[in-house]
């Protein structure tokens, strides 16, 4: 075979192997995502202890060995699912709209949050209630969500009359963390009982935020 043809054949073979690896990675990512979606649905419907890897494999229509290929233990599987829920929650509810007035930004953010947690109620409840006690990785996921919300709120204050007050003010951070604790508890109750009007829920969350900011001396107006 002439050298030029041999070179072209080698290049074609390399390209073929690269495409095959890309296709394999894509299939792996898709399968993992499908397993995570299924797993978090099951974990939202039943407690952590009520579900086994056999259940997950049966529901997915795959072998248990394949589930273990992606996740070494049920705990690993559960934590990975919580991370996905947390990522999706933050992505959908931390929109940044600097052209809006601060209070309108807050309203839009709370609206997006309530819409998202209602549409994904089971997943949200699974995230906030943990499911496996005081597991440090689960706690880290939930803590990451809380910290991200506080950071985004403080970031949104830049360029507003509250910016000077918030800069270096640890009280406002503490106050926001306390308010987030209320929002989490109230949201869980709202989703569980479904007997509070959504608009009233939104207004209560915003009014409590404004009252919390005033309590630490922030110059807040309606």
Secondary structure, 3 states (H helix, E strand, C coil): CCHHHHHHHHHHHHHHHHHHHHHHHHHHHHHHHHHHHHHHHHHHHCCHHHCCHHHHHHHHCCCHHHHHHHCCCHHHHHHHHHHHHHHHHHHHHCCCCCCCCHHHHHHHHHHHHHHHHHHCHHHHHHHHCCCCCCCHHHHHHHHHHHHHHHHHHHHHHCCCCCHHHHCCCHHHHHHHHHHHHHHHHHHHHHHHHCCCCHHHHHHHHHHHHHHHHHHCCCCCCC
